[in-house]
Amino acid sequence: MPRPVRKLDYIPEIVYDAPAYPGQKTSPVPYMAIPADKDMPIGLFILEYRRTGEYEVGENGKPEEIEEGPFPHTYIEMDYLIEVLNEQFPDLDIPSAVRKIRVGLGMKPTKEESKAAGNAIIDKVQAKEALIENKAKQEQANRMAKIQKLIEAKGKGKN
């Protein structure tokens, strides 16, 4: 069962880090400082106002850019979504569904998938390394056998 959802009794503030010095890049990832006795929201509702690039005369006679909107957007915490999917769709292949959702959203693989892919590459490299090592040992053994035959042939020629 997904964790119980408590109604938010506060308004979380979404903030961005301020640059420490002029010219420093600001992280494009905002954050929320959640009070110790409060929960992180499982979803965010954000209203978008889109600037049109057109202007009209404002209240004080100055030009003001025209905005269209509001256009509502909803963002859901992925971990909570997974909990709900597990409960509501017990027969669903959750890892596959999550992978498809992430890919559909243009996100990178999870840490586990990245680690598995990295391990697969390491396994291939190690297998290739072992193949090269075995081939080198075989070639060395063949060269040693040829040298041994030459030494034996020279030894027989002296007698």
N, CA, C and O of each residue as an XYZ file, in Angstrom:
636
protein
N       0.849     -1.186      0.000
C       0.000      0.000      0.000
C       0.885      1.236      0.000
O       1.837      1.320      0.775
N       0.570      2.211     -0.880
C       1.393      3.418     -0.891
C       1.285      4.145      0.439
O       0.291      4.024      1.156
N       2.319      4.893      0.749
C       2.318      5.637      2.011
C       1.111      6.571      2.047
O       0.693      7.079      1.006
N       0.556      6.797      3.217
C      -0.613      7.679      3.305
C      -0.253      9.106      2.904
O       0.832      9.603      3.207
N      -1.169      9.734      2.232
C      -0.954     11.109      1.783
C      -1.603     12.041      2.794
O      -2.792     11.935      3.094
N      -0.796     12.950      3.307
C      -1.334     13.948      4.241
C      -1.612     15.219      3.453
O      -0.841     15.612      2.578
N      -2.715     15.842      3.778
C      -3.053     17.107      3.145
C      -2.015     18.143      3.580
O      -1.691     18.263      4.761
N      -1.509     18.876      2.611
C      -0.517     19.902      2.932
C      -1.173     21.033      3.714
O      -2.207     21.567      3.310
N      -0.566     21.384      4.820
C      -1.075     22.500      5.610
C      -0.076     23.668      5.568
O      -0.023     24.503      6.471
N       0.691     23.689      4.510
C       1.623     24.791      4.290
C       1.814     24.936      2.792
O       1.470     24.032      2.031
N       2.350     26.045      2.370
C       2.624     26.259      0.945
C       4.121     26.132      0.744
O       4.889     26.981      1.196
N       4.546     25.052      0.052
C       5.992     24.890     -0.163
C       6.508     25.959     -1.125
O       5.823     26.356     -2.067
N       7.704     26.401     -0.869
C       8.319     27.427     -1.695
C       9.334     26.772     -2.623
O      10.225     26.052     -2.173
N       9.195     27.025     -3.910
C      10.140     26.510     -4.904
C      11.178     27.601     -5.129
O      10.840     28.731     -5.483
N      12.454     27.251     -4.917
C      13.526     28.242     -5.037
C      14.666     27.698     -5.893
O      14.793     26.493     -6.106
N      15.475     28.613     -6.369
C      16.684     28.291     -7.117
C      17.879     28.822     -6.332
O      17.779     29.838     -5.644
N      19.005     28.128     -6.441
C      20.221     28.634     -5.805
C      20.631     29.933     -6.487
O      20.606     30.041     -7.713
N      21.003     30.901     -5.685
C      21.519     32.159     -6.227
C      23.000     31.979     -6.520
O      23.692     31.293     -5.768
N      23.496     32.570     -7.584
C      24.930     32.452     -7.868
C      25.761     33.040     -6.725
O      25.402     34.072     -6.157
N      26.865     32.384     -6.394
C      27.737     32.850     -5.313
C      28.564     34.056     -5.755
O      28.986     34.864     -4.927
N      28.794     34.175     -7.075
C      29.569     35.292     -7.601
C      29.039     35.621     -8.996
O      28.434     34.765     -9.641
N      29.256     36.838     -9.464
C      28.756     37.238    -10.793
C      29.320     36.321    -11.885
O      30.514     36.022    -11.912
N      28.445     35.891    -12.769
C      28.873     35.038    -13.872
C      28.767     33.553    -13.578
O      28.859     32.736    -14.494
N      28.574     33.184    -12.306
C      28.446     31.766    -11.972
C      27.128     31.237    -12.531
O      26.090     31.892    -12.446
N      27.195     30.035    -13.107
C      25.980     29.433    -13.637
C      25.057     29.040    -12.498
O      25.498     28.528    -11.469
N      23.774     29.286    -12.699
C      22.769     28.899    -11.725
C      22.241     27.534    -12.112
O      21.987     27.278    -13.289
N      22.075     26.665    -11.150
C      21.520     25.341    -11.427
C      20.101     25.492    -11.960
O      19.310     26.258    -11.408
N      19.770     24.770    -13.029
C      18.399     24.843    -13.547
C      17.426     24.007    -12.721
O      16.229     23.977    -13.007
N      17.940     23.330    -11.698
C      17.101     22.454    -10.877
C      16.704     23.184     -9.596
O      17.556     23.488     -8.760
N      15.415     23.462     -9.444
C      14.970     24.126     -8.225
C      14.901     23.140     -7.063
O      15.032     21.930     -7.246
N      14.694     23.675     -5.879
C      14.532     22.802     -4.716
C      13.497     23.391     -3.781
O      13.101     24.550     -3.907
N      13.065     22.558     -2.834
C      12.144     23.000     -1.795
C      12.760     22.626     -0.464
O      13.187     21.485     -0.282
N      12.815     23.555      0.466
C      13.257     23.266      1.827
C      11.998     22.894      2.606
O      11.152     23.745      2.881
N      11.885     21.616      2.959
C      10.686     21.115      3.627
C      10.901     21.151      5.143
O      11.898     20.624      5.638
N       9.980     21.764      5.876
C      10.101     21.778      7.341
C      10.148     20.349      7.902
O       9.594     19.426      7.306
N      10.810     20.178      9.040
C      11.009     18.853      9.635
C       9.698     18.124      9.908
O       9.641     16.899      9.801
N       8.665     18.846     10.252
C       7.396     18.200     10.596
C       6.408     18.152      9.429
O       5.224     17.883      9.632
N       6.888     18.412      8.207
C       6.018     18.451      7.033
C       6.457     17.397      6.016
O       7.547     16.832      6.117
N       5.588     17.145      5.034
C       5.883     16.182      3.974
C       6.199     16.908      2.674
O       5.717     18.011      2.415
N       7.024     16.254      1.868
C       7.251     16.722      0.504
C       5.964     16.466     -0.264
O       5.388     15.384     -0.146
N       5.496     17.435     -1.051
C       4.290     17.182     -1.831
C       4.510     16.038     -2.825
O       5.587     15.909     -3.406
N       3.475     15.209     -3.015
C       3.600     14.117     -3.998
C       3.280     14.608     -5.399
O       3.547     13.925     -6.388
N       2.710     15.793     -5.470
C       2.396     16.368     -6.766
C       2.453     17.881     -6.701
O       2.236     18.488     -5.652
N       2.748     18.467     -7.834
C       2.777     19.926     -7.926
C       1.836     20.353     -9.046
O       1.760     19.715    -10.096
N       1.144     21.416     -8.803
C       0.280     21.999     -9.811
C       0.859     23.367    -10.119
O       0.944     24.226     -9.241
N       1.249     23.564    -11.346
C       1.897     24.808    -11.740
C       1.121     25.420    -12.890
O       0.755     24.736    -13.847
N       0.878     26.709    -12.784
C       0.189     27.425    -13.851
C       1.216     28.076    -14.761
O       2.144     28.740    -14.299
N       1.041     27.880    -16.041
C       1.933     28.463    -17.038
C       1.242     29.674    -17.653
O       0.076     29.615    -18.042
N       1.981     30.763    -17.732
C       1.541     31.937    -18.472
C       2.557     32.117    -19.588
O       3.751     32.268    -19.329
N       2.092     32.100    -20.812
C       2.990     32.163    -21.964
C       2.996     33.573    -22.539
O       1.952     34.139    -22.861
N       4.206     34.127    -22.659
C       4.362     35.455    -23.250
C       4.208     35.337    -24.765
O       4.731     34.414    -25.390
N       3.485     36.284    -25.331
C       3.179     36.226    -26.767
C       4.186     36.973    -27.622
O       4.271     36.744    -28.828
N       4.946     37.864    -27.008
C       5.859     38.700    -27.788
C       5.175     39.968    -28.289
O       5.801     40.821    -28.917
N       3.881     40.075    -28.001
C       3.126     41.274    -28.375
C       2.943     42.150    -27.141
O       2.990     41.668    -26.009
N       2.734     43.439    -27.375
C       2.615     44.383    -26.269
C       1.324     45.178    -26.389
O       0.765     45.351    -27.472
N       0.872     45.656    -25.228
C      -0.260     46.571    -25.178
C       0.061     47.638    -24.144
O       0.955     47.468    -23.315
N      -0.665     48.719    -24.200
C      -0.427     49.807    -23.254
C      -1.001     49.390    -21.911
O      -2.167     49.011    -21.808
N      -0.159     49.467    -20.880
C      -0.569     49.082    -19.540
C      -1.276     50.198    -18.806
O      -1.544     51.262    -19.364
N      -1.579     49.934    -17.524
C      -2.313     50.907    -16.695
C      -1.587     52.237    -16.568
O      -2.215     53.296    -16.577
N      -0.266     52.185    -16.448
C       0.491     53.434    -16.250
C       1.004     54.021    -17.573
O       1.873     54.893    -17.583
N       0.449     53.525    -18.688
C       0.825     54.061    -19.994
C       2.061     53.429    -20.596
O       2.421     53.741    -21.731
N       2.713     52.555    -19.868
C       3.907     51.875    -20.379
C       3.492     50.584    -21.074
O       2.490     49.971    -20.706
N       4.267     50.166    -22.087
C       3.925     48.916    -22.778
C       4.144     47.707    -21.863
O       5.149     47.615    -21.158
N       3.198     46.802    -21.891
C       3.297     45.559    -21.120
C       3.106     44.394    -22.075
O       2.237     44.415    -22.947
N       3.949     43.368    -21.890
C       3.857     42.200    -22.764
C       2.581     41.425    -22.457
O       2.209     41.234    -21.299
N       1.924     40.988    -23.521
C       0.684     40.232    -23.380
C       1.029     38.785    -23.033
O       1.923     38.188    -23.634
N       0.317     38.234    -22.066
C       0.511     36.838    -21.668
C      -0.781     36.070    -21.896
O      -1.877     36.583    -21.669
N      -0.633     34.832    -22.349
C      -1.780     33.933    -22.480
C      -1.733     32.960    -21.320
O      -0.659     32.621    -20.824
N      -2.882     32.519    -20.895
C      -2.920     31.538    -19.823
C      -4.002     31.879    -18.845
O      -4.767     32.811    -19.092
N      -4.101     31.205    -17.795
C      -3.177     30.170    -17.314
C      -3.414     28.807    -17.977
O      -4.537     28.453    -18.336
N      -2.318     28.060    -18.124
C      -2.361     26.683    -18.603
C      -1.865     25.809    -17.451
O      -0.690     25.875    -17.093
N      -2.742     24.996    -16.868
C      -2.329     24.191    -15.705
C      -1.487     22.977    -16.109
O      -1.722     22.353    -17.143
N      -0.512     22.665    -15.276
C       0.351     21.488    -15.448
C       0.432     20.756    -14.120
O       0.390     21.375    -13.057
N       0.549     19.441    -14.185
C       0.660     18.615    -12.988
C       1.947     17.807    -13.060
O       2.262     17.221    -14.095
N       2.689     17.777    -11.961
C       3.913     16.999    -11.857
C       3.771     16.069    -10.656
O       3.403     16.505     -9.565
N       4.061     14.800    -10.858
C       3.881     13.789     -9.824
C       5.229     13.201     -9.434
O       6.087     12.992    -10.292
N       5.422     12.935     -8.157
C       6.650     12.303     -7.669
C       6.704     10.865     -8.195
O       5.777     10.087     -7.974
N       7.773     10.520     -8.881
C       7.904      9.221     -9.537
C       7.846      8.062     -8.535
O       7.197      7.054     -8.810
N       8.504      8.184     -7.391
C       8.493      7.099     -6.412
C       7.076      6.813     -5.918
O       6.701      5.655     -5.731
N       6.296      7.865     -5.709
C       4.915      7.661     -5.258
C       4.085      7.044     -6.383
O       3.244      6.179     -6.133
N       4.316      7.481     -7.611
C       3.620      6.893     -8.758
C       3.887      5.393     -8.830
O       2.977      4.609     -9.097
N       5.126      4.996     -8.593
C       5.484      3.572     -8.617
C       4.751      2.819     -7.515
O       4.263      1.711     -7.738
N       4.670      3.415     -6.325
C       3.928      2.783     -5.226
C       2.466      2.562     -5.618
O       1.911      1.490     -5.377
N       1.849      3.571     -6.217
C       0.444      3.464     -6.623
C       0.292      2.411     -7.722
O      -0.641      1.609     -7.681
N       1.190      2.406     -8.693
C       1.122      1.402     -9.767
C       1.221     -0.008     -9.191
O       0.490     -0.905     -9.610
N       2.133     -0.204     -8.221
C       2.277     -1.523     -7.589
C       0.979     -1.959     -6.922
O       0.601     -3.128     -6.995
N       0.304     -1.027     -6.276
C      -0.928     -1.382     -5.569
C      -2.109     -1.557     -6.528
O      -2.868     -2.519     -6.412
N      -2.259     -0.642     -7.455
C      -3.429     -0.649     -8.323
C      -3.328     -1.634     -9.487
O      -4.348     -2.094     -9.999
N      -2.114     -1.958     -9.904
C      -1.899     -2.857    -11.039
C      -0.895     -3.942    -10.656
O       0.234     -3.929    -11.146
N      -1.284     -4.887     -9.784
C      -0.339     -5.890     -9.284
C       0.254     -6.786    -10.376
O       1.340     -7.335    -10.194
N      -0.437     -6.941    -11.502
C       0.068     -7.800    -12.576
C       0.953     -7.046    -13.563
O       1.530     -7.654    -14.464
N       1.063     -5.752    -13.405
C       1.854     -4.927    -14.311
C       3.345     -5.139    -14.050
O       3.782     -5.192    -12.900
N       4.112     -5.259    -15.119
C       5.571     -5.340    -15.002
C       6.073     -3.918    -14.712
O       6.349     -3.147    -15.631
N       6.183     -3.589    -13.433
C       6.494     -2.224    -13.000
C       7.844     -1.740    -13.538
O       7.914     -0.632    -14.071
N       8.926     -2.536    -13.417
C      10.200     -2.030    -13.943
C      10.124     -1.674    -15.434
O      10.687     -0.670    -15.869
N       9.426     -2.502    -16.203
C       9.284     -2.224    -17.630
C       8.448     -0.968    -17.851
O       8.784     -0.138    -18.696
N       7.360     -0.825    -17.095
C       6.502      0.358    -17.229
C       7.273      1.621    -16.859
O       7.190      2.631    -17.558
N       8.023      1.562    -15.762
C       8.799      2.730    -15.322
C       9.854      3.083    -16.365
O      10.071      4.256    -16.666
N      10.510      2.061    -16.916
C      11.517      2.291    -17.953
C      10.876      3.000    -19.152
O      11.443      3.952    -19.689
N       9.687      2.530    -19.571
C       8.999      3.140    -20.707
C       8.572      4.570    -20.394
O       8.653      5.445    -21.256
N       8.121      4.809    -19.173
C       7.740      6.167    -18.768
C       8.962      7.079    -18.818
O       8.900      8.180    -19.364
N      10.072      6.616    -18.246
C      11.297      7.429    -18.224
C      11.761      7.738    -19.647
O      12.102      8.881    -19.953
N      11.774      6.728    -20.512
C      12.201      6.935    -21.894
C      11.246      7.899    -22.589
O      11.675      8.791    -23.320
N       9.938      7.711    -22.353
C       8.948      8.592    -22.954
C       9.107     10.037    -22.525
O       8.777     10.955    -23.277
N       9.611     10.241    -21.317
C       9.836     11.589    -20.798
C      11.216     12.135    -21.159
O      11.563     13.259    -20.796
N      12.000     11.329    -21.877
C      13.333     11.768    -22.273
C      14.342     11.694    -21.149
O      15.376     12.360    -21.192
N      14.044     10.876    -20.127
C      14.948     10.757    -18.982
C      15.981      9.661    -19.221
O      15.789      8.781    -20.060
N      17.055      9.728    -18.485
C      18.101      8.716    -18.555
C      17.674      7.491    -17.748
O      16.760      7.562    -16.927
N      18.347      6.371    -17.992
C      18.020      5.161    -17.217
C      18.251      5.367    -15.729
O      18.970      6.277    -15.315
N      17.630      4.504    -14.932
C      17.822      4.563    -13.491
C      19.246      4.152    -13.149
O      19.965      3.627    -14.000
N      19.656      4.387    -11.911
C      20.996      4.001    -11.477
C      21.206      2.499    -11.648
O      22.272      2.061    -12.079
N      20.174      1.706    -11.305
C      20.289      0.252    -11.410
C      20.498     -0.165    -12.860
O      21.335     -1.020    -13.151
N      19.727      0.445    -13.780
C      19.868      0.109    -15.196
C      21.226      0.551    -15.727
O      21.857     -0.165    -16.504
N      21.673      1.728    -15.310
C      22.987      2.216    -15.736
C      24.081      1.293    -15.227
O      25.028      0.978    -15.947
N      23.942      0.856    -13.961
C      24.934     -0.050    -13.380
C      24.931     -1.383    -14.111
O      25.993     -1.939    -14.393
N      23.745     -1.903    -14.420
C      23.638     -3.175    -15.142
C      24.260     -3.056    -16.530
O      24.966     -3.960    -16.976
N      23.999     -1.945    -17.210
C      24.578     -1.730    -18.539
C      26.103     -1.624    -18.435
O      26.831     -2.175    -19.260
N      26.575     -0.908    -17.407
C      28.027     -0.793    -17.195
C      28.655     -2.140    -16.906
O      29.734     -2.452    -17.410
N      27.967     -2.954    -16.076
C      28.490     -4.294    -15.776
C      28.526     -5.163    -17.022
O      29.449     -5.959    -17.193
N      27.532     -5.021    -17.897
C      27.516     -5.794    -19.141
C      28.706     -5.409    -20.015
O      29.325     -6.271    -20.639
N      29.028     -4.117    -20.061
C      30.194     -3.660    -20.839
C      31.471     -4.210    -20.226
O      32.354     -4.678    -20.945
N      31.575     -4.155    -18.902
C      32.761     -4.685    -18.221
C      32.906     -6.178    -18.500
O      34.009     -6.661    -18.754
N      31.785     -6.915    -18.452
C      31.825     -8.352    -18.740
C      32.339     -8.620    -20.154
O      33.136     -9.536    -20.361
N      31.885     -7.823    -21.129
C      32.341     -7.985    -22.519
C      33.837     -7.703    -22.626
O      34.572     -8.437    -23.288
N      34.277     -6.633    -21.968
C      35.697     -6.259    -22.011
C      36.543     -7.359    -21.373
O      37.585     -7.736    -21.909
N      36.092     -7.873    -20.224
C      36.844     -8.931    -19.550
C      36.875    -10.210    -20.386
O      37.895    -10.898    -20.423
N      35.772    -10.532    -21.053
C      35.745    -11.719    -21.914
C      36.715    -11.539    -23.079
O      37.442    -12.469    -23.430
N      36.731    -10.357    -23.677
C      37.645    -10.069    -24.787
C      39.088    -10.122    -24.301
O      39.966    -10.639    -24.992
N      39.325     -9.586    -23.109
C      40.660     -9.610    -22.517
C      41.126    -11.053    -22.308
O      42.270    -11.389    -22.613
N      40.239    -11.899    -21.788
C      40.585    -13.308    -21.567
C      40.868    -14.004    -22.898
O      41.789    -14.816    -22.991
N      40.078    -13.687    -23.929
C      40.293    -14.275    -25.259
C      41.655    -13.865    -25.807
O      42.397    -14.700    -26.324
N      41.982    -12.590    -25.695
C      43.277    -12.090    -26.177
C      44.418    -12.732    -25.388
O      45.437    -13.118    -25.960
N      44.238    -12.841    -24.068
C      45.270    -13.449    -23.221
C      45.485    -14.915    -23.605
O      46.626    -15.364    -23.721
N      44.407    -15.653    -23.800
C      44.524    -17.072    -24.189
C      45.187    -17.218    -25.550
O      46.014    -18.107    -25.753
N      44.822    -16.340    -26.483
C      45.426    -16.375    -27.815
C      46.920    -16.082    -27.723
O      47.725    -16.740    -28.383
N      47.293    -15.093    -26.905
C      48.706    -14.743    -26.737
C      49.473    -15.903    -26.111
O      50.592    -16.205    -26.525
N      48.871    -16.557    -25.110
C      49.525    -17.708    -24.478
C      49.711    -18.840    -25.475
O      50.755    -19.492    -25.485
N      48.705    -19.082    -26.319
C      48.796    -20.140    -27.326
C      49.893    -19.825    -28.341
O      50.689    -20.691    -28.706
N      49.919    -18.550    -28.797
C      50.956    -18.141    -29.748
C      52.338    -18.261    -29.122
O      53.289    -18.676    -29.786
N      52.454    -17.902    -27.854
C      53.727    -18.016    -27.160
C      54.134    -19.492    -27.053
O      55.292    -19.841    -27.280
N      53.183    -20.341    -26.712
C      53.469    -21.777    -26.611
C      53.913    -22.323    -27.964
O      54.840    -23.129    -28.031
N      53.259    -21.891    -29.044
C      53.643    -22.339    -30.390
C      55.057    -21.876    -30.734
O      55.842    -22.641    -31.293
N      55.385    -20.613    -30.398
C      56.740    -20.102    -30.664
C      57.778    -20.874    -29.854
O      58.852    -21.212    -30.351
N      57.431    -21.148    -28.588
C      58.360    -21.900    -27.733
C      58.581    -23.304    -28.291
O      59.698    -23.820    -28.269
N      57.513    -23.915    -28.791
C      57.636    -25.258    -29.370
C      58.534    -25.219    -30.604
O      59.359    -26.114    -30.792
N      58.387    -24.197    -31.446
C      59.233    -24.060    -32.636
C      60.699    -23.878    -32.235
O      61.596    -24.491    -32.814
N      60.923    -23.020    -31.228
C      62.290    -22.773    -30.753
C      62.883    -24.063    -30.199
O      64.042    -24.386    -30.457
N      62.075    -24.795    -29.435
C      62.543    -26.066    -28.865
C      62.927    -27.045    -29.973
O      63.937    -27.742    -29.878
N      62.106    -27.088    -31.023
C      62.422    -27.977    -32.161
C      63.705    -27.555    -32.840
O      64.509    -28.407    -33.220
N      63.921    -26.234    -33.005
C      65.158    -25.735    -33.620
C      66.380    -26.095    -32.779
O      67.425    -26.485    -33.298
N      66.211    -25.948    -31.445
C      67.324    -26.271    -30.548
C      67.640    -27.765    -30.634
O      68.802    -28.167    -30.692
N      66.585    -28.576    -30.641
C      66.776    -30.039    -30.748
C      67.417    -30.407    -32.072
O      68.281    -31.282    -32.131
N      66.985    -29.727    -33.153
C      67.530    -30.028    -34.494
C      69.016    -29.626    -34.547
O      69.825    -30.346    -35.132
N      69.374    -28.500    -33.951
C      70.772    -28.079    -33.916
C      71.602    -29.033    -33.086
O      72.746    -29.347    -33.414
N      70.986    -29.491    -31.984
C      71.669    -30.429    -31.103
C      71.950    -31.756    -31.812
O      73.016    -32.337    -31.607
N      71.047    -32.241    -32.621
C      71.225    -33.478    -33.363
C      72.250    -33.295    -34.479
O      72.950    -34.235    -34.856
N      72.328    -32.062    -35.003
C      73.263    -31.793    -36.093
C      74.706    -31.762    -35.605
O      75.604    -31.973    -36.420
N      74.986    -31.512    -34.324
C      76.337    -31.454    -33.766
C      76.883    -32.858    -33.543
O      78.098    -33.056    -33.556
N      76.017    -33.819    -33.344
C      76.466    -35.187    -33.021
C      76.903    -35.892    -34.220
O      77.313    -37.050    -34.140
